[in-house]
């Protein structure tokens, strides 16, 4: 009997939730940029291997660096982030999953909701 592939549900964020790169995430994002720059001229397989080496010890996926870089210096919600990353071909479900991994790794932090600021 064939088993269906179980895909973990992406974390659901509160409506209006915004994200930004954390203090620790600044170093993670810089490391990502250095990795991409160093491996870019060596070919696709070298780039993929370098990104895997960057991501694995952090509990991330290689494509998470693109999401992290898009957040650098910004305060974005999921809809804005998905719209900004649409040209890269990253589907919204993967953007949400990447956010979950990045938050869990401490590279991205949730900003207080507007309803929490006045409370």
Beta strands, then each sheet from edge to edge (+ up, - down):
strand 1: 18-21
strand 2: 76-77
strand 3: 108-110
sheet 1: 2+ 1- 3+
end
